Amino acid sequence: MEKEVALSPNRDNEEELDEEPRNIILSIVSQLSTNMDLSRVTLPTFVLETRSFTERITDFFTHPAFLLNANQSTDPLERFVNGVRYYMSGWHIHPKGVKKPYNPVLGEFFRSEHILDEGARKAFYVSEQVSHHPPVSAFYYTFPDDEIHIEGELRPKGKFYGNSVGVILNGETRVYLKNHDEEYILTYPNMYARGILFGKMFLEIGEKSSLQCKKSDLVFKVEFKTKGFFGRECNQVFGKIKKISTGKTLYEIYGDWQTTMYIKSFVNGDSSTKIFFDSSQESTTPLVVAPIEDQEENESRRLWNETTISIKKRDLDRATEEKTKIENKQRQDAKDRQEKGITWTPRFFNMDPDTGNFHPKVDYKSMSCPPTERVSIVRDFIFDKPPSSL
């Protein structure tokens, strides 16, 4: 396994396109209509980020210490505030400019370890593309030692809005703190690439999202404010932590999701305002990922390796060729399964037929073994090769 430096936080979410790539986008846009679903539109390689969406999800786990702090607290409100801090800390990590990750193919997966406290703690992550049309990426992230488990699925849906392209992040994340028997449900805002036809391209996050814990009777509702046409500041958020049962506001959280956010208290006569999160002061947690040569064929970095190499070399014709090979193989595999009457099933996840949610094929809620055994069970589940490949 190779340890890597996590993506650096940055404010560089603007990009000036040259004439040729702008003309390519214009030719694609000329075939689109407003509010059109973009899931079947092939985008040029120069707009691609050199990693898959299955890996992009790990950006939300770059500050896991906030979850550990929540788990160690004996106060439900303090736990919830740290849960909100974890949720809001994941947005400032993004690639330079305005880039879109690769669309994962069915059965593609990404897995990694996350090392904290100089190796004293380990977290494990796996994500898998469990549906292609519509696209669904299921994921599982866990600290087995601390019995913190995060699972969820993201169902991104791209839409064209004239001078913008939006990604609607449908789906939810479920954070389970077993020591407290608490579950936190998270939803997500939308992401927008503005200025695709004229002006500078820039990334925005917009709309409303939430985090709630019914057991604690707490909810956090937040709005990511878009800049709009009237010169409003970029990257602003405003949200409130409230009691679900009474609607009483306990805290307000506001600021810039890329740099600094603040928290204002309304608890027990306290009206103080403090820094809630400062991206310049918080270290990110690097991923530990197996070398390409040790990965399985359908593992994200190996699958997209030739495309990634070509993009980094700025050989966009070769990148398009390699990307097309992957997409054509996916179509052929789907055709072969249909002709043979084979139903594809995920390797790491099961779908709940009642809710449509995906859960990892490891029953973490019923684990009652020592920490070292829990770590072993989770590691084997994520990193063992299937019997057919041994």
Steps between C-alpha positions, in 0.01 A plus 500: 500500500627848414436801721400813315462864584136603509374753247589849611222742583486786251297799392596450137155403376511714185625404156550701180443285190697550179312543172524137383359331813234773527393423141479129582270574792291730280455221244378266775274762656337573163348150516356546851184652640449675835445260794615206286640199687873469419551140616538374140698796363867431428717786625844589358802375694638848574220555754583179687668471837755218509310283746171319513190609689550190718820663628364855497260400781800466735524882506220488758726300733807725506433621857389186688636629834173692543310171499740354754443806719125453467524135595703578813253757633241410763275795409251446211507866395880510497503180294258652252701823466811296422297299250404825328865610507598175327228549238593861423875430489484287185414764244823701477689209340463502122716483186653810348267675260167353393537127443268203491606156628477193279158335485555161668403190304277234651692295756792742516627552855750704700643408840749655738627524856519825696771530766457720809692560822828383343357159425319449830164519322390378160190562297397297196305606193340328203266632233343315210296599198186297566292639211588664170161623372416680717850545649526401866823487704475319835768548767605386845752670732579371847715525810461141627690575824259779591192340344431799278333395176401713201305363208304657221438539133527796267283524191646792300285637221641756259282772350559774245384852593616718212830653615530247784516128558366371830559175685207410723642291786205278583544232765595507865770404749436317826751543785463245779670544839451157652625600846210746524253314276457819297446537129556826313337544159674737256377640169699704249479830311550528125815593307514733202752580227421858399617689193525207259394715201643842587707655777723309738400150599468464876375245751213575736311303761137594548161412647404355838606186684470358849634277775271357767502259792150404610619335821665826611205707372742718300512622142739721304359670192742695283484700180799526267451839338584550134652824377223591258506806275531772763857459623422309817803345672599153382488180704276626780300272727243561770341234718335435834514217752153457650300276726273295276214487751484872580674672208717691748826629351809392696777614264549690177785404269613729219798609294703379203499123443843518335677689778343595833161437654369630834257373762275726709347354815148548635534237774432586866553873457830454317514733198867453411630465145800275432688358206324178401738380230812654347631300204844659528544364854373144454715222360355255251525123528684332210379187325700179492433326170651186345741556209338477156672169424349342813145614428228293340394575143176668604662709773463869415860615469606196298191512279551867409881498515568542126241777476656675799853472360386646167317793662805583713714494183241727333455235230125551480452289186654200674302576817177500299601172336571331835181636655298372202651152540372482858154624403474260204602206717231594750238498224622165370499347849141618550399352164668168583322478836166572336552233233599242763223597742751593771401748771793706628534530879728732702806354668506714815140616550143375525196709415211523744193438278278705732709819506730470198795571732823303466668342802845338519512121505649504847262510795676768703207561735516147640879482548568420866865396477821671625634801304785309334254242371266770371789657309589163350141429393462838327844487337434152362157604374642796307839372384470124454473388139187309399540118480476503119815717474719301739 
